C-alpha cells in the first residue's frame, strides 16, 4: 500500500484502488517530499567515451 504524508504530520496508507480518488480529494493536505538519491554524482572527467 502506498504511504501518503499529510501536512499535519499524519501518515495514511491507501489501497491502490482508492489512491487516485484520495489524491484528488486531499491534494491540498498532502505534503510533498523529495527523496535523495543514494548514488554518488557522476564526475564528467572520469566518464569513458571511448568506443570499442
Secondary structure, DSSP 8 states (H G I E B T S, - for coil): -EEEEBTTS-EEEE-HHHHHHHHHHTTTTB--------S----TTT------
